[in-house]
Amino acid sequence: MHTPPEISEIPPPEGTLEAELNALRSELQEAQFTQLKLAAALARSEERMRLITDTIPALIGYFDPQQIYRYANLRYAQWFG
């Protein structure tokens, strides 16, 4: 015996406002998922860079044009406090 689909499972007719909103919601969810994947990839990349720069035997510091520290590896931080 075939059970009729729930009302929420029946897609609205194309061209309706509800159909357009559903399409936009789907696009937004896809964009959010892509953003989460990119953020995770960036975090992995930053972690890898930090691991590499913290283990090499050198003092690494980066200042911006206003002479504000933007980055210092572990040895630099230990040396200069």
C-alpha positions as a Python dict, from the first residue, in 0.01 Angstrom:
ca = {
    (1, 'M'): (0, 0, 0),
    (2, 'H'): (133, 342, -100),
    (3, 'T'): (138, 611, 167),
    (4, 'P'): (86, 967, 46),
    (5, 'P'): (381, 1199, 112),
    (6, 'E'): (365, 1446, 396),
    (7, 'I'): (260, 1794, 294),
    (8, 'S'): (606, 1929, 378),
    (9, 'E'): (764, 1671, 144),
    (10, 'I'): (571, 1792, -160),
    (11, 'P'): (779, 2058, -336),
    (12, 'P'): (596, 2382, -413),
    (13, 'P'): (523, 2463, -776),
    (14, 'E'): (811, 2630, -955),
    (15, 'G'): (794, 3006, -983),
    (16, 'T'): (622, 3054, -650),
    (17, 'L'): (774, 3261, -375),
    (18, 'E'): (806, 2952, -158),
    (19, 'A'): (998, 2769, -433),
    (20, 'E'): (1231, 3067, -474),
    (21, 'L'): (1289, 3084, -98),
    (22, 'N'): (1363, 2712, -87),
    (23, 'A'): (1614, 2750, -370),
    (24, 'L'): (1781, 3044, -194),
    (25, 'R'): (1789, 2853, 135),
    (26, 'S'): (1956, 2562, -42),
    (27, 'E'): (2217, 2794, -197),
    (28, 'L'): (2282, 2955, 142),
    (29, 'Q'): (2327, 2616, 310),
    (30, 'E'): (2572, 2513, 39),
    (31, 'A'): (2764, 2840, 78),
    (32, 'Q'): (2776, 2795, 457),
    (33, 'F'): (2906, 2440, 417),
    (34, 'T'): (3174, 2563, 174),
    (35, 'Q'): (3269, 2840, 417),
    (36, 'L'): (3305, 2587, 701),
    (37, 'K'): (3528, 2367, 485),
    (38, 'L'): (3745, 2666, 390),
    (39, 'A'): (3770, 2781, 752),
    (40, 'A'): (3879, 2432, 858),
    (41, 'A'): (4139, 2421, 580),
    (42, 'L'): (4270, 2763, 684),
    (43, 'A'): (4295, 2653, 1048),
    (44, 'R'): (4492, 2342, 945),
    (45, 'S'): (4722, 2555, 731),
    (46, 'E'): (4784, 2805, 1012),
    (47, 'E'): (4850, 2522, 1257),
    (48, 'R'): (5100, 2367, 1018),
    (49, 'M'): (5279, 2701, 964),
    (50, 'R'): (5297, 2758, 1340),
    (51, 'L'): (5437, 2407, 1394),
    (52, 'I'): (5705, 2461, 1129),
    (53, 'T'): (5808, 2808, 1243),
    (54, 'D'): (5811, 2707, 1611),
    (55, 'T'): (6049, 2415, 1546),
    (56, 'I'): (6309, 2579, 1322),
    (57, 'P'): (6616, 2723, 1501),
    (58, 'A'): (6549, 3087, 1417),
    (59, 'L'): (6385, 3394, 1565),
    (60, 'I'): (6091, 3497, 1348),
    (61, 'G'): (5893, 3812, 1412),
    (62, 'Y'): (5666, 4014, 1189),
    (63, 'F'): (5564, 4375, 1243),
    (64, 'D'): (5306, 4568, 1045),
    (65, 'P'): (5377, 4921, 912),
    (66, 'Q'): (5267, 5067, 1248),
    (67, 'Q'): (5532, 4853, 1423),
    (68, 'I'): (5271, 4628, 1587),
    (69, 'Y'): (5361, 4263, 1632),
    (70, 'R'): (5154, 4049, 1398),
    (71, 'Y'): (5347, 3726, 1438),
    (72, 'A'): (5629, 3582, 1644),
    (73, 'N'): (5741, 3222, 1659),
    (74, 'L'): (5803, 3045, 1989),
    (75, 'R'): (6180, 3112, 1997),
    (76, 'Y'): (6125, 3482, 1929),
    (77, 'A'): (5869, 3504, 2208),
    (78, 'Q'): (6101, 3321, 2448),
    (79, 'W'): (6401, 3538, 2356),
    (80, 'F'): (6225, 3875, 2373),
    (81, 'G'): (5950, 3787, 2618),
}
